[in-house]
Amino acid sequence: MFKRNGFRPVTINMKKIVYVLILLIFLSNKTHALDLDMTVDDEIRKNYNPSKLIQDTGGEEETLPDLPVILDMEDDNIQPAEIKTQTAPPKQIVSTGNIKIRRGTSFNVVNSSKISDWQRKGTTVKFTAKTPIVKKKYTIPASTVFIGEVIESHQPQITCNGGLVVIRVKSMLYKGQTIPINAYVTRADAKKIFLNNIKGDRTYLKTMWKKGNWGRTLFGRMFNLTVNLGGDGATLLLSPFPLAYGTICLGVNTLVSPITAFFSKGGHVSIPAGSEFRIKLLDDAFID
């Protein structure tokens, strides 16, 4: 400002005025905000009624379903029938005794019925112990019954192959109990057998010799005829012919007999009841 009429000009600080106005406005707004917030809170507390709010909206009080009952498995009052669970069917457990019959143990037995290669697979065969077996921990008495099954069989076949019967002994009747065992036959009809195969006789050599009987017999007759013809002077010239004929027939028959024997069959398996057998355990067996 400029001096006029001797007066000192007045200087006004505009920045301070602006700061003062802003401060006054801020304080004034804060006070009203506080008053408004308090008023709204009081109105909500006075007028809010949850039951009336539900009626006004036409709704009904929502109810939750009951929780499932959880059974305490440690509670002694709960019976097994109260617990419904889906379980698998129980497995049948074969109980075993605590006395062991070691594998390799042999039993001398006799067959209760005839055994032959006419019996089909699955046929049941029975044996009876002939002598007892006495051990420190157990005794297998005489007349103990062993039950087996024919697991393979066939009648005589070509190439002079004999019949076959294979028996597997599966159980033993001991003190009224059926004891599962796994045994095979090592002797049949008092003859040693191998690989549990009860076989009929293989008759190839016997059959081949039998097929050659015709040639040998004819040769013998022709030889005797040759001798007789040679003893008489009138028939001396004819004597070589029977011998030559017999020799030719013998040679042909000898060559053919192995071929004809190839198409022949062997012997049958036929063991009468009461014959001696021996059976041997393949695995350990357990008895009470």
ZIJOBEL-V940527 format. One record per residue. RES is the residue in one small letter. PHI is phi in whole degrees, 0 to 359 (999 if undefined). PSI is psi in whole degrees, 0 to 359 (NA if undefined). D_FIRST is the distance of its C-alpha to the first C-alpha in Angstrom with 2 decimals. Layout:
BEGIN
RES_PHI_PSI_D_FIRST / RES_PHI_PSI_D_FIRST
END
This chain:
BEGIN
m_999_151_0.00 / f_259_157_3.79 / k_285_137_6.77 / r_215_131_9.12 / n_59_29_12.70 / g_83_7_12.63 / f_267_148_10.61 / r_277_128_8.80 / p_296_149_5.63 / v_258_127_7.29 / t_265_125_7.56 / i_251_126_10.04 / n_270_101_12.83 / m_290_329_14.23 / k_297_318_17.34 / k_294_322_18.56 / i_296_317_18.36 / v_297_318_20.39 / y_298_319_22.90 / v_294_317_23.47 / l_296_318_24.16 / i_297_318_26.60 / l_297_317_28.42 / l_297_318_28.89 / i_296_318_30.28 / f_297_315_32.62 / l_294_323_34.03 / s_294_317_34.57 / n_294_321_36.53 / k_297_320_38.65 / t_294_318_39.80 / h_292_324_40.94 / a_296_319_42.73 / l_295_318_44.65 / d_295_322_45.67 / l_291_318_46.86 / d_296_317_48.91 / m_295_323_50.66 / t_292_316_51.50 / v_298_317_53.05 / d_298_317_55.15 / d_296_320_56.48 / e_295_319_57.43 / i_296_317_59.34 / r_296_322_61.24 / k_285_319_62.26 / n_263_345_63.27 / y_285_121_64.72 / n_227_109_68.54 / p_299_320_70.34 / s_295_316_73.61 / k_295_326_71.98 / l_297_322_70.03 / i_293_319_73.36 / q_294_320_74.93 / d_295_325_72.05 / t_275_356_72.25 / g_76_10_76.04 / g_272_170_76.70 / e_241_153_79.30 / e_293_124_79.02 / e_281_132_79.83 / t_245_137_82.57 / l_273_148_83.27 / p_293_155_86.87 / d_294_144_88.81 / l_288_147_88.71 / p_294_149_92.01 / v_281_125_94.20 / i_261_119_94.27 / l_277_140_97.60 / d_271_111_97.85 / m_294_343_100.53 / e_271_358_101.17 / d_281_125_102.09 / d_288_342_105.86 / n_281_347_106.06 / i_278_125_105.20 / q_271_153_108.36 / p_301_331_108.67 / a_292_339_109.27 / e_283_344_105.75 / i_259_116_104.17 / k_256_105_104.41 / t_230_152_103.94 / q_263_114_105.32 / t_238_156_107.42 / a_287_152_109.72 / p_298_142_113.49 / p_294_145_115.00 / k_275_143_116.83 / q_280_117_120.47 / i_259_127_120.83 / v_272_115_124.21 / s_282_142_124.91 / t_240_150_126.64 / g_281_181_128.75 / n_254_4_128.32 / i_252_124_131.64 / k_258_131_131.51 / i_261_115_134.40 / r_292_148_133.58 / r_299_146_133.51 / g_95_349_136.74 / t_292_135_138.94 / s_250_150_142.04 / f_232_131_144.14 / n_272_119_147.76 / v_225_170_148.13 / v_232_148_150.41 / n_281_142_149.41 / s_277_340_150.10 / s_216_168_150.79 / k_295_141_151.76 / i_241_127_149.13 / s_212_167_149.42 / d_282_3_147.40 / w_279_343_147.91 / q_287_134_145.28 / r_275_167_141.91 / k_299_133_138.49 / g_99_353_137.30 / t_291_135_140.79 / t_275_134_140.95 / v_234_147_143.51 / k_237_146_144.51 / f_232_155_145.94 / t_233_132_147.50 / a_298_131_147.40 / k_273_323_150.88 / t_230_150_150.34 / p_283_159_147.82 / i_242_119_145.04 / v_247_120_144.68 / k_238_177_141.66 / k_293_321_140.28 / k_259_346_137.54 / y_205_165_139.12 / t_221_127_142.36 / i_260_106_142.81 / p_287_162_146.14 / a_296_156_148.78 / s_74_8_148.59 / t_295_136_144.77 / v_265_133_143.72 / f_245_134_141.46 / i_248_126_140.01 / g_237_180_139.26 / e_215_139_138.37 / v_285_115_139.55 / i_260_349_136.45 / e_197_143_138.28 / s_198_151_141.73 / h_201_155_143.68 / q_277_173_147.33 / p_305_146_149.19 / q_237_172_147.77 / i_293_174_149.12 / t_65_23_149.61 / c_62_27_151.70 / n_282_129_148.58 / g_282_172_149.47 / g_293_169_147.83 / l_218_139_144.82 / v_222_126_143.62 / v_241_123_140.49 / i_243_133_140.03 / r_244_122_136.98 / v_274_124_137.63 / k_247_342_134.62 / s_207_162_135.56 / m_223_133_137.95 / l_269_111_139.24 / y_228_115_139.09 / k_54_44_139.76 / g_80_2_138.84 / q_248_149_135.58 / t_264_109_134.75 / i_263_119_133.38 / p_290_133_131.60 / i_223_168_132.94 / n_226_103_132.84 / a_223_159_136.24 / y_226_169_138.41 / v_267_131_142.13 / t_249_340_143.69 / r_222_138_147.36 / a_224_127_149.02 / d_55_41_152.73 / a_65_16_153.14 / k_245_138_151.81 / k_288_136_148.69 / i_236_164_146.02 / f_237_145_142.81 / l_57_29_139.29 / n_64_18_140.37 / n_259_111_142.30 / i_272_106_145.67 / k_246_148_147.28 / g_284_168_150.58 / d_295_136_152.84 / r_272_116_151.83 / t_248_30_155.13 / y_296_308_154.55 / l_297_318_157.17 / k_297_318_159.62 / t_291_321_159.09 / m_297_319_159.45 / w_294_323_162.74 / k_293_322_163.85 / k_293_337_163.06 / g_271_2_165.28 / n_297_323_168.34 / w_298_314_169.70 / g_295_320_169.89 / r_292_319_171.44 / t_296_317_174.00 / l_296_319_174.98 / f_298_319_175.31 / g_297_320_177.65 / r_291_317_179.87 / m_294_326_180.03 / f_294_316_180.87 / n_297_323_183.78 / l_294_321_184.98 / t_297_318_184.93 / v_297_317_187.04 / n_295_319_189.55 / l_291_328_189.83 / g_286_342_190.31 / g_279_346_193.27 / d_248_130_195.34 / g_297_329_196.45 / a_288_335_196.24 / t_249_11_192.55 / l_298_325_191.47 / l_290_337_189.70 / l_272_347_187.57 / s_299_327_186.40 / p_290_336_183.24 / f_292_314_181.70 / p_300_321_181.03 / l_295_320_179.47 / a_294_320_177.18 / y_295_317_176.14 / g_295_322_175.37 / t_293_318_173.38 / i_297_314_171.22 / c_297_321_170.52 / l_296_319_169.65 / g_294_316_167.16 / v_295_317_165.47 / n_295_324_165.28 / t_293_324_163.80 / l_286_327_161.05 / v_276_331_160.26 / s_302_322_160.32 / p_297_328_156.83 / i_286_315_155.31 / t_293_327_157.08 / a_291_332_156.19 / f_299_328_152.48 / f_267_9_152.50 / s_267_165_154.25 / k_252_157_152.59 / g_276_197_152.66 / g_272_157_153.83 / h_279_157_152.52 / v_265_121_150.94 / s_210_104_153.12 / i_243_118_153.11 / p_290_160_155.16 / a_298_147_153.98 / g_88_5_154.66 / s_282_156_153.97 / e_276_133_152.27 / f_230_162_148.59 / r_225_129_146.04 / i_243_151_142.33 / k_227_137_139.56 / l_286_131_136.03 / l_274_329_133.22 / d_230_164_130.52 / d_296_145_130.47 / a_241_153_131.56 / f_232_134_130.65 / i_230_163_132.80 / d_274_NA_132.50
END
